[in-house]
Amino acid sequence: MRMLRHLAQPYGRFGRTQVRNRAAQSGRLYGYGIKGFVLSMAETAIEVTDQCIPAEEFQTILAFGRTTREHAVEVFVGAREVLEALRARDHELWLISKGDLFDQESRIARSGLAQLFEHVGIVFEKGHATHE
């Protein structure tokens, strides 16, 4: 949000609350994950600048999204060892993740943990029924 407020600043007085509220409305439309977040930022930037955001600043938003998507996956210390120990005891491990299919598949692959799970499910929404 800070980057978005900074980009919008030359075009008028847009406070934290206004930018946050507008971005939250867009986020509900575009869903989860970095692509939805970047679309939300772009739409918010267009609106709060009265459609005056220059292409260079729009590119800043897109570059942020690309950088974030390519960011290394950080696995918690000891996570691999715990999963391997559970597999060694014949536990069937499942991974259920919420978000954009492409982004989540990419993250799971980059984590190096995918082979430890019997099943991997990526869902758009998670609720009680998802875990049954």
ChimeraX commands (.cxc) that place a marker at each C-alpha (Angstrom):
marker #1 position 0.00,0.00,0.00 radius 0.5
marker #1 position 2.87,2.34,0.76 radius 0.5
marker #1 position 4.15,2.06,-2.83 radius 0.5
marker #1 position 0.66,2.72,-4.17 radius 0.5
marker #1 position 0.19,5.81,-1.97 radius 0.5
marker #1 position 3.61,7.05,-3.10 radius 0.5
marker #1 position 2.69,6.60,-6.78 radius 0.5
marker #1 position -0.66,8.36,-6.30 radius 0.5
marker #1 position 0.69,11.24,-4.19 radius 0.5
marker #1 position 1.41,13.69,-7.05 radius 0.5
marker #1 position -2.20,13.42,-8.24 radius 0.5
marker #1 position -3.96,14.51,-5.10 radius 0.5
marker #1 position -4.39,13.79,-1.42 radius 0.5
marker #1 position -5.15,10.13,-1.00 radius 0.5
marker #1 position -4.90,8.89,2.52 radius 0.5
marker #1 position -4.04,5.44,3.72 radius 0.5
marker #1 position -7.67,4.57,4.40 radius 0.5
marker #1 position -8.92,5.58,0.95 radius 0.5
marker #1 position -6.23,3.62,-0.86 radius 0.5
marker #1 position -6.63,0.60,1.43 radius 0.5
marker #1 position -10.43,0.56,1.04 radius 0.5
marker #1 position -10.25,0.85,-2.73 radius 0.5
marker #1 position -7.62,-1.89,-2.96 radius 0.5
marker #1 position -9.70,-4.17,-0.71 radius 0.5
marker #1 position -12.71,-3.75,-2.99 radius 0.5
marker #1 position -10.61,-4.66,-6.03 radius 0.5
marker #1 position -9.00,-7.58,-4.21 radius 0.5
marker #1 position -12.35,-9.22,-3.62 radius 0.5
marker #1 position -12.97,-9.05,-7.37 radius 0.5
marker #1 position -9.63,-10.48,-8.50 radius 0.5
marker #1 position -9.10,-13.16,-5.87 radius 0.5
marker #1 position -6.00,-14.36,-4.10 radius 0.5
marker #1 position -2.37,-14.48,-5.08 radius 0.5
marker #1 position 0.08,-12.03,-6.54 radius 0.5
marker #1 position -1.75,-11.65,-9.87 radius 0.5
marker #1 position -4.93,-10.62,-8.10 radius 0.5
marker #1 position -2.96,-8.29,-5.86 radius 0.5
marker #1 position -1.23,-6.61,-8.82 radius 0.5
marker #1 position -4.53,-6.22,-10.70 radius 0.5
marker #1 position -6.01,-4.69,-7.57 radius 0.5
marker #1 position -3.07,-2.28,-7.26 radius 0.5
marker #1 position -3.32,-1.32,-10.92 radius 0.5
marker #1 position -7.06,-0.67,-10.74 radius 0.5
marker #1 position -6.64,1.32,-7.54 radius 0.5
marker #1 position -3.81,3.39,-9.05 radius 0.5
marker #1 position -5.95,4.25,-12.06 radius 0.5
marker #1 position -8.86,5.26,-9.87 radius 0.5
marker #1 position -7.04,7.30,-7.23 radius 0.5
marker #1 position -5.05,9.20,-9.89 radius 0.5
marker #1 position -8.20,10.00,-11.85 radius 0.5
marker #1 position -6.80,7.91,-14.73 radius 0.5
marker #1 position -3.63,10.01,-14.88 radius 0.5
marker #1 position -1.01,7.46,-13.79 radius 0.5
marker #1 position 1.88,7.53,-16.30 radius 0.5
marker #1 position 2.92,4.32,-18.02 radius 0.5
marker #1 position 6.31,4.40,-16.21 radius 0.5
marker #1 position 4.59,4.28,-12.83 radius 0.5
marker #1 position 2.22,1.58,-14.03 radius 0.5
marker #1 position 5.32,-0.38,-15.04 radius 0.5
marker #1 position 6.54,-0.04,-11.44 radius 0.5
marker #1 position 3.45,-1.90,-10.27 radius 0.5
marker #1 position 3.97,-4.64,-12.87 radius 0.5
marker #1 position 7.66,-4.96,-11.99 radius 0.5
marker #1 position 6.71,-5.35,-8.33 radius 0.5
marker #1 position 4.42,-8.21,-9.31 radius 0.5
marker #1 position 7.07,-9.96,-11.41 radius 0.5
marker #1 position 9.66,-9.64,-8.65 radius 0.5
marker #1 position 7.26,-10.95,-6.04 radius 0.5
marker #1 position 6.25,-13.95,-8.19 radius 0.5
marker #1 position 9.89,-14.89,-8.68 radius 0.5
marker #1 position 10.82,-14.49,-5.01 radius 0.5
marker #1 position 12.41,-17.56,-3.48 radius 0.5
marker #1 position 10.19,-19.85,-1.44 radius 0.5
marker #1 position 11.32,-19.92,2.17 radius 0.5
marker #1 position 10.58,-23.20,3.93 radius 0.5
marker #1 position 10.42,-23.11,7.71 radius 0.5
marker #1 position 13.48,-24.54,9.44 radius 0.5
marker #1 position 12.84,-28.19,10.24 radius 0.5
marker #1 position 9.77,-28.52,7.99 radius 0.5
marker #1 position 11.41,-30.99,5.61 radius 0.5
marker #1 position 12.62,-33.13,8.49 radius 0.5
marker #1 position 9.16,-33.25,10.09 radius 0.5
marker #1 position 7.50,-34.21,6.80 radius 0.5
marker #1 position 10.14,-36.88,6.12 radius 0.5
marker #1 position 9.69,-38.32,9.63 radius 0.5
marker #1 position 5.92,-38.51,9.14 radius 0.5
marker #1 position 6.34,-40.21,5.75 radius 0.5
marker #1 position 8.78,-42.71,7.33 radius 0.5
marker #1 position 6.01,-43.65,9.77 radius 0.5
marker #1 position 3.68,-44.37,6.82 radius 0.5
marker #1 position 1.51,-41.29,7.29 radius 0.5
marker #1 position -0.25,-40.16,4.12 radius 0.5
marker #1 position 0.44,-36.44,3.76 radius 0.5
marker #1 position -1.86,-34.09,1.92 radius 0.5
marker #1 position -1.24,-30.46,1.03 radius 0.5
marker #1 position -4.23,-28.19,0.49 radius 0.5
marker #1 position -3.42,-24.69,-0.63 radius 0.5
marker #1 position -5.65,-21.74,-1.47 radius 0.5
marker #1 position -4.84,-19.40,-4.31 radius 0.5
marker #1 position -4.08,-19.07,-7.98 radius 0.5
marker #1 position -3.41,-22.49,-9.51 radius 0.5
marker #1 position -0.30,-21.45,-11.49 radius 0.5
marker #1 position 1.23,-19.48,-8.61 radius 0.5
marker #1 position 0.62,-22.20,-6.03 radius 0.5
marker #1 position 1.94,-24.98,-8.28 radius 0.5
marker #1 position 5.06,-22.90,-8.89 radius 0.5
marker #1 position 5.59,-22.26,-5.18 radius 0.5
marker #1 position 5.11,-25.90,-4.25 radius 0.5
marker #1 position 7.58,-27.01,-6.92 radius 0.5
marker #1 position 10.15,-24.38,-5.86 radius 0.5
marker #1 position 9.82,-25.44,-2.21 radius 0.5
marker #1 position 11.32,-28.83,-3.01 radius 0.5
marker #1 position 8.70,-30.51,-0.80 radius 0.5
marker #1 position 6.17,-31.67,-3.42 radius 0.5
marker #1 position 7.45,-35.25,-3.54 radius 0.5
marker #1 position 6.71,-35.64,0.19 radius 0.5
marker #1 position 2.94,-35.29,-0.32 radius 0.5
marker #1 position 0.65,-38.08,-1.45 radius 0.5
marker #1 position -1.94,-35.56,-2.69 radius 0.5
marker #1 position -1.71,-31.86,-3.52 radius 0.5
marker #1 position -4.92,-29.87,-3.88 radius 0.5
marker #1 position -5.13,-26.23,-4.90 radius 0.5
marker #1 position -8.47,-24.57,-4.29 radius 0.5
marker #1 position -9.81,-21.08,-4.84 radius 0.5
marker #1 position -11.73,-21.03,-1.57 radius 0.5
marker #1 position -11.13,-23.10,1.56 radius 0.5
marker #1 position -13.83,-24.04,3.97 radius 0.5
marker #1 position -14.92,-26.94,6.14 radius 0.5
marker #1 position -16.04,-28.97,3.12 radius 0.5
marker #1 position -12.59,-28.61,1.52 radius 0.5
marker #1 position -10.99,-30.64,4.30 radius 0.5
marker #1 position -13.49,-33.52,4.21 radius 0.5
marker link #1:1,2 radius 0.2
marker link #1:2,3 radius 0.2
marker link #1:3,4 radius 0.2
marker link #1:4,5 radius 0.2
marker link #1:5,6 radius 0.2
marker link #1:6,7 radius 0.2
marker link #1:7,8 radius 0.2
marker link #1:8,9 radius 0.2
marker link #1:9,10 radius 0.2
marker link #1:10,11 radius 0.2
marker link #1:11,12 radius 0.2
marker link #1:12,13 radius 0.2
marker link #1:13,14 radius 0.2
marker link #1:14,15 radius 0.2
marker link #1:15,16 radius 0.2
marker link #1:16,17 radius 0.2
marker link #1:17,18 radius 0.2
marker link #1:18,19 radius 0.2
marker link #1:19,20 radius 0.2
marker link #1:20,21 radius 0.2
marker link #1:21,22 radius 0.2
marker link #1:22,23 radius 0.2
marker link #1:23,24 radius 0.2
marker link #1:24,25 radius 0.2
marker link #1:25,26 radius 0.2
marker link #1:26,27 radius 0.2
marker link #1:27,28 radius 0.2
marker link #1:28,29 radius 0.2
marker link #1:29,30 radius 0.2
marker link #1:30,31 radius 0.2
marker link #1:31,32 radius 0.2
marker link #1:32,33 radius 0.2
marker link #1:33,34 radius 0.2
marker link #1:34,35 radius 0.2
marker link #1:35,36 radius 0.2
marker link #1:36,37 radius 0.2
marker link #1:37,38 radius 0.2
marker link #1:38,39 radius 0.2
marker link #1:39,40 radius 0.2
marker link #1:40,41 radius 0.2
marker link #1:41,42 radius 0.2
marker link #1:42,43 radius 0.2
marker link #1:43,44 radius 0.2
marker link #1:44,45 radius 0.2
marker link #1:45,46 radius 0.2
marker link #1:46,47 radius 0.2
marker link #1:47,48 radius 0.2
marker link #1:48,49 radius 0.2
marker link #1:49,50 radius 0.2
marker link #1:50,51 radius 0.2
marker link #1:51,52 radius 0.2
marker link #1:52,53 radius 0.2
marker link #1:53,54 radius 0.2
marker link #1:54,55 radius 0.2
marker link #1:55,56 radius 0.2
marker link #1:56,57 radius 0.2
marker link #1:57,58 radius 0.2
marker link #1:58,59 radius 0.2
marker link #1:59,60 radius 0.2
marker link #1:60,61 radius 0.2
marker link #1:61,62 radius 0.2
marker link #1:62,63 radius 0.2
marker link #1:63,64 radius 0.2
marker link #1:64,65 radius 0.2
marker link #1:65,66 radius 0.2
marker link #1:66,67 radius 0.2
marker link #1:67,68 radius 0.2
marker link #1:68,69 radius 0.2
marker link #1:69,70 radius 0.2
marker link #1:70,71 radius 0.2
marker link #1:71,72 radius 0.2
marker link #1:72,73 radius 0.2
marker link #1:73,74 radius 0.2
marker link #1:74,75 radius 0.2
marker link #1:75,76 radius 0.2
marker link #1:76,77 radius 0.2
marker link #1:77,78 radius 0.2
marker link #1:78,79 radius 0.2
marker link #1:79,80 radius 0.2
marker link #1:80,81 radius 0.2
marker link #1:81,82 radius 0.2
marker link #1:82,83 radius 0.2
marker link #1:83,84 radius 0.2
marker link #1:84,85 radius 0.2
marker link #1:85,86 radius 0.2
marker link #1:86,87 radius 0.2
marker link #1:87,88 radius 0.2
marker link #1:88,89 radius 0.2
marker link #1:89,90 radius 0.2
marker link #1:90,91 radius 0.2
marker link #1:91,92 radius 0.2
marker link #1:92,93 radius 0.2
marker link #1:93,94 radius 0.2
marker link #1:94,95 radius 0.2
marker link #1:95,96 radius 0.2
marker link #1:96,97 radius 0.2
marker link #1:97,98 radius 0.2
marker link #1:98,99 radius 0.2
marker link #1:99,100 radius 0.2
marker link #1:100,101 radius 0.2
marker link #1:101,102 radius 0.2
marker link #1:102,103 radius 0.2
marker link #1:103,104 radius 0.2
marker link #1:104,105 radius 0.2
marker link #1:105,106 radius 0.2
marker link #1:106,107 radius 0.2
marker link #1:107,108 radius 0.2
marker link #1:108,109 radius 0.2
marker link #1:109,110 radius 0.2
marker link #1:110,111 radius 0.2
marker link #1:111,112 radius 0.2
marker link #1:112,113 radius 0.2
marker link #1:113,114 radius 0.2
marker link #1:114,115 radius 0.2
marker link #1:115,116 radius 0.2
marker link #1:116,117 radius 0.2
marker link #1:117,118 radius 0.2
marker link #1:118,119 radius 0.2
marker link #1:119,120 radius 0.2
marker link #1:120,121 radius 0.2
marker link #1:121,122 radius 0.2
marker link #1:122,123 radius 0.2
marker link #1:123,124 radius 0.2
marker link #1:124,125 radius 0.2
marker link #1:125,126 radius 0.2
marker link #1:126,127 radius 0.2
marker link #1:127,128 radius 0.2
marker link #1:128,129 radius 0.2
marker link #1:129,130 radius 0.2
marker link #1:130,131 radius 0.2
marker link #1:131,132 radius 0.2
view
